[in-house]
Amino acid sequence: MDHVPAVSLRSGASTAIERGGPWIGNWADIVDVYQAFSLAPESRPPAGLVWLRDWGCAIWSLIDCRDLAGPMWAWGPTGCCLEHALFPQQMTLAGRLTKALDGTLEIPCWSGNPH
């Protein structure tokens, strides 16, 4: 079994649980992401959602800290428009981590049509 190091949200060490390759993004850590997006009202999610993973191409995974189950959301304005960029991922943080560890985690993709 591969050794998986402990993960610190302040270290930018997402590769320990993502197994999808090296760290990508222009962010030092989760706090840096929160502060940057807090300054941009058009990209501010509802209170309690925290930016968690930058997939690239303006696609992000977010965790809903308002719910103890930890439901996951995605931000993908490329799927439609900014009004519908935020959408539920139909999984919890525990499910997401399981998929990451078993190699089945995929980039969030919005498939709805609000119009």
C-alpha positions in Angstrom: 0.0 0.0 0.0 1.3 3.5 -0.8 2.2 5.8 2.0 -0.2 8.7 2.2 1.2 11.6 4.2 -0.9 13.7 6.6 -2.6 16.6 4.9 -2.5 20.1 6.1 -5.0 22.6 4.7 -2.4 25.3 5.2 0.3 23.6 3.3 -1.2 23.3 -0.2 -0.7 19.5 0.0 -3.7 18.4 -2.0 -1.6 15.8 -3.9 -1.6 13.6 -0.8 -5.3 12.9 -1.2 -6.0 13.8 -4.9 -3.5 11.4 -6.5 -4.3 13.2 -9.7 -0.8 14.6 -10.2 1.2 17.5 -8.8 -0.3 20.5 -7.1 -1.8 23.0 -9.6 -3.0 26.5 -9.0 -1.7 29.9 -8.0 -2.7 29.7 -4.4 -0.4 29.2 -1.4 -3.2 27.5 0.6 -6.9 27.4 1.4 -6.7 30.7 3.3 -5.2 32.5 0.3 -8.0 31.2 -1.9 -10.7 32.4 0.6 -9.1 35.8 0.9 -8.8 36.3 -2.9 -12.3 35.2 -3.7 -13.8 37.3 -0.8 -12.7 40.4 -2.7 -14.6 39.4 -5.9 -18.3 39.5 -5.3 -19.1 37.7 -8.6 -17.2 34.6 -7.4 -18.2 34.6 -3.8 -20.2 31.5 -2.9 -22.9 31.4 -0.3 -21.7 31.7 3.3 -20.4 28.4 4.6 -19.0 27.1 1.3 -15.2 26.9 1.2 -13.1 26.7 -2.0 -11.3 23.4 -1.7 -9.7 22.3 -5.0 -8.7 24.2 -8.2 -9.1 21.8 -11.1 -8.0 24.3 -13.7 -10.1 26.0 -16.4 -12.1 27.9 -13.8 -13.5 24.7 -12.3 -13.4 24.3 -8.5 -14.6 21.9 -5.8 -16.1 23.4 -2.7 -17.2 21.9 0.6 -20.4 23.0 2.4 -19.4 23.6 6.0 -23.0 24.4 7.0 -23.8 20.7 7.0 -22.1 18.1 9.1 -22.3 15.6 6.3 -19.9 17.8 4.2 -21.7 17.9 0.9 -19.5 18.9 -2.0 -20.3 21.6 -4.6 -18.6 22.6 -7.8 -18.0 26.0 -9.4 -17.8 25.7 -13.2 -18.8 28.9 -15.1 -17.7 27.3 -18.4 -20.7 24.9 -18.3 -23.3 27.7 -18.8 -23.0 31.1 -17.2 -22.1 32.7 -13.9 -25.7 32.5 -12.6 -25.6 28.7 -12.8 -21.8 28.2 -12.1 -22.4 26.7 -8.6 -23.9 23.3 -8.6 -24.1 20.3 -6.2 -21.8 17.4 -6.8 -24.0 14.7 -5.3 -21.3 13.5 -2.9 -20.0 14.3 0.5 -16.4 15.0 1.5 -16.0 11.4 2.8 -17.2 10.1 -0.6 -14.9 12.5 -2.4 -11.9 11.4 -0.4 -12.8 7.7 -1.0 -13.0 8.4 -4.8 -9.7 10.3 -4.7 -7.9 7.4 -2.9 -9.3 4.7 -5.1 -8.5 6.7 -8.3 -12.1 7.2 -9.5 -12.5 10.9 -8.7 -13.3 13.0 -11.8 -13.4 16.7 -12.6 -16.9 18.1 -11.7 -19.0 18.5 -14.8 -22.3 20.4 -14.9 -24.7 18.7 -17.3 -27.9 20.7 -16.6 -29.7 23.2 -18.9 -31.4 26.0 -16.9 -32.7 27.7 -20.0 
